[in-house]
Amino acid sequence: MTSNKLDAENLKGPQKSAIFLLSMGEDYASQVFEKMNDKEIKEVAFEMSKIDYITPEALSIISHEFVKKFEGESNKVVEGNSFFRKVLANSLNDEDAKAILSDVENRKKNFPFTWSKGVNIATLTSYIESEQPQTVAMVLSHMPPDIASEILSAVPDNKKGDIALRIAKLGEISEDVVRDVDKALKNELSSIGGPGGGKAGGIEVLVDIINGVDKETEEKILGTIRQNNAEMADEIKNMMFVFEDLINIEDRVMRVIIKNIDSQLLTYSLKTATNEMRTKIFSNLSQRAGDMLKDDLETMGPVRLAQVEEAQQTIVNIAKSLEDDGIIMLGGKGKKNVLV
């Protein structure tokens, strides 16, 4: 089962509020809820109910933004669903609390494909891949990106590129169609068991999915897309930002990124890094920090490639989050990377 972890680089207002209040504790959140209107409480409570983990980068981003407006080493485990229920009970009368709880539960039930987080990926993939490529594209574009990435990685190689191309070209889908497919697939699986539907596919959706697949799948997808539409392939590639791209950013930008990275994460990321990337990192560390990092690398035993790739992707996500917050500018092809 996949846990509900927020994507640190794509946080929206209610999600940021939910993270902040969850991290501050029940008493503080209760006081804040007392100053919010029903609509605001419903939005934040709904987001709280979906959170199982708060990643260090997400918490760092929210904390920085909070401090900026007025100015970790492992995921923080939280019980978002029970947390917001306690907060509601402490801050509202029984009638209002029940109304908001009812609204949150109805929205969660009505959100298409949320049940996919509790289904075995292999089982889900076997059902989905038997559908027409256009249907598969529509389903994946409406699923959580992490689930869609796993499924796209698991489908046969000869289907990956075609499905990805269709996701990139997918326009807005009727809410009724989305819900019909959602219901049919859930019933067919006979498994588990917010508003949804109408979401468009498109290149941005595809990039989110590709960012979560393995390197081999990524290359197959881009290869197929390039054969059909070289311009689209270039656009997708330019929108993507991978670990080795950090070599090309300015040193002062790199130093800002490094300051927001846990030392263990940095050590893991350099396990398979090129000499050029290692030079880039060490040149932006103090002598003491550089010596400590070298010692950690030398004493580190064998690690799984998946751990290294996860560490590298986490660093990329942190860099993108800093860019989204206007703290740095990563730039693109031919663009200058400067602080703003």
N, C-alpha and C positions, 0 to 999 in steps of 0.2 A: 504493500500500500504506500502511495506517495504522500508525504506530509505536505501541509499547506504552508509553503514558505513564500514570502513576498519577493518579487523580483526587484532588487534594490535599484535598478536603473530605470524602472518605469512606475514609480510610485505616484499616486494621485492624492489629492487633498485629504479625503476621508481615510485613506490607508495610512498616510503620515500621522494623522491625528490618532488613529487606532494604535499605531506602534508607540507613539509617545505616551499615551495614557496607559497602555499595558506595561510599559517600562517604569512608569512612575508609581504604580501601585493602586490598590482599590480605594483607599481613603482619598487620595488626591483626585483620582478619576471621578469619584462621587461628587466632589466639590465642583469639578469642571462641568459635569453633567447638569448640575443645578443651575448653571448659568447659560445653558444651551436651550434652544427651542426644540420642539418635538421632531421637526424635520431633520435637524442637525444630529440629534441623538440617534434617530433611525439609521442615518447614513453611517455614522461612526460605529454604532452597535453592530450593524450588519458586517462591516469589515472586521471588527474584533472577533466575531463568531467564526470567521474563516481562518484565523491565524493559529498555527500550532508552534511555529518557530519564528524568532526574529533573528535574522543573520547579523553578524557584527557590522557589515558594511551598511545595512539598512539603518541600524541603530545609530551608526556614526553619522550618516547623512542627515537623519532627522535631528539629532542633537546639534549638529553644526548649523543647520538651518534655523533651529529654534534660537540658539545663541546669537546667530548673525542678525536675526530680526529684532531681538530685544537688546546677543553675540551669537577588538576583543578576541578572544582566542577561540571561542566555540559558540555555537548557536545558543541563544537564550531560550530555554523551553518555557512555553507559556500555555495556559489553558484559556485561550481566548473566549471560547464559548461560555465556560462557567464564570470567567472573570466578569464579562459584561453583564451577565445575569445578576451577579452579586452587586455590581455597581448600580444597576437599575433599581434593585430592591432597596439600596441604601439612599438613593437620591430622589426617587419618585414614589407617589402613592401607588397602591396595588393596582388600581384600575388603569392608570397610565402605563405602568410597567408591563402589564399583561397585553395592552394594545400594541406596544412597541415590540414585545417578544413575538406576538402573533405575526406582525408585519415582517420581522426578520426571518422567521421560519418559512413564511409563504414565499418570500423572495429567494431563499436558498433552494426551496423545492422547485421553483420555476426556472432556475438558471440552467440552460441546456448543457448537457454533458458533464455536469459537476460530478456525477456518479462515476465518471471514468477514473477518478483518482483512487477508487477502491477496487478496481478490477485488475486482474493479472494481465500484464502487458501482452504476453504471448497469446493469451486467449482473445483479448480484444483485437490484436493485430490480425489473427486468423479470420475473424469475422469481417473486419473492415476491408481487408485486402481483396475479398471476394466480390466487393462492390465495384461499380464502374469507377474509373479514375476520377471523373468529375465529382462523384458523390464522396469519394475518399478525400478529395481536396476540400470540399465543403466541410466535412466532418472535422478534419484536422485544423482547419482555420478557426473553428469555433471551440476547440478544446484548449485547455491550459497548455501553454507553449512547451512545458517540460514533458507532458504526456505526449503531445504531438511529435516532439523530437524523438522520443523513444520509439514510437510507432513507425515514423519515417525511417529510422535507422534499421528497423526490423523487417520492413517489407522487402521483397526480392529486389535485387539490384536493377533489374531491367524495368522496374516500375518507379523507382525513386525519382528520376529526373522528370518523367512525365507528370507525376503527381505534383512535384514542386512547381513545375511550369504552370500547371493549372491553378495552384494556389496564388501564384503571382498575378495571374490574369483574372482571378475571381472577383466579380463585382458584388454588390449588395444582394443578399439573399432574403427572400420573404421570410418573415418571422414564422409564419404558419408552416413553411417548408422545413425550416430548421427544427421546429418542435416536432413535426411529424417524423422526421428522420431520427431525432433524439429518442422519441418514444418507441419507435420501431426497433431501433438497435438495442435499447435497454430491455425491451420485452423479449427480444430474440436471445439475448444473453441470459435472461432470467436470473439476473444477479441482483446486486444491491439497489438498492433500493436495499434574490436579485433578478432582476429582470434580464432577459437575454433575447437572442434572435436578431436577425436583421444585420448582423455584423458583416462587414465586408472583408474579403480576403485581401489580396494585393501584395506588393513587394515587401512592405514593412512587416506584414504578418509572416511572410516566408523567411525574411531575414531573422526574425525572432526564433523561428523553428530551426533554421540552419545553424544558428549560433549554439544550439544545444545538441547537435548531432556529432558523431565522431568524424575525424578528418577524412577517412575513406568515403563515407557517405557524402560529406560536403563536396568532395571532388567529383564524385559521380553525378551529383545533382547539378553542379555548375557546368559540368561537361555537357550534359544533355541540354541544359538551357542555352548554352553557347551555340550548340548546333542549330537550335531553332531560332534563337534571337540573341545575337552577340551583344547588341546594345543593352539588352536587359541584363545579361550576365555581367557586363561591366558595371552597370548601375548597382546590382546586388553586391558585387565584390567591393565596390567603393563604400557601400553602406556598412559593410562588415568591418570589424576592427579586431585583429587577432594579436596575441601576445607579442609576436616578433615585430609587429608594427611599432611597438614602443621604442624600438631602436631609432626611429626617425623623428621622435619628438625632441623639443628643446630640453636642455639639461635642467633648466629651472622648473619646467613642467614636470619632468621626471622626479625631481626632488619633492614636489608637492604630492605626487602619487605615492612615493615611497613612504612619506610621513604618515600616510593613511593605510599602510599595509602592515599586518602583523609579521614579525620576524620569521616565525615558523613558516608562514605562507610563502614568504619570499624565498626561503631556503628550498622548499619543495619545488617552487616554480623554476629554479635554476638547475635542477637535477639533470634535465635534458636540454637546457638552453644552449644556443650557439655561443662560441667564444665572443662574438661581437656583442651579443646581448649581455653576457656576463661583464664585459668591459664597460658597457653602458651603465649597468647597475652599480658596479664598484666605483666608477668614476664620480658617482653622485652620492656616495656614502662618505662619512667621516673615516679617518684612518682606523679609529677604534671599532666603529660599526662594521667596516669592511673586514677587519681581522677576525671579528667574531663570526661574521657570515662565512668566511673561508674555513674557519674551524668547524662550524656546523656542517658545511658541505663535506669536509674531509671525514668527519666522524659519522655521518649519516649512512646507515646501512641500506640495503636494497629496498626500494619502494615500488609499489604498483604504478604502472604507467598512468592508470586512470586517476590516481591521486595527484600525480604531477599535472596532468591536463586539467583537472578540476581546480588546482591551485592557480594555474595560469589563467583560466577562464574567470576565476574570482577576481584576480587582479585587473583583468580587462573590464569586468563589470564595475569595479570600484572606479577605474579611470573614467568610464562612461558616465557614472553617477556624478563625479566631480565636474565633468563637462556640462551635464544637465543642470547642475546647480550654479553654473556660471563661474566656477572657481578656476577652471583651466579650459583651454581650447585644444583639442586633439588635432583638429583639422582633417583634411582628406587628401586625395591625390593632388599634388601641386599646391596645396594650401600651406601657409605658414602657421606653425604651431606656437601660439603666444598666450601669455597670461592676459586675462581681461581685467 
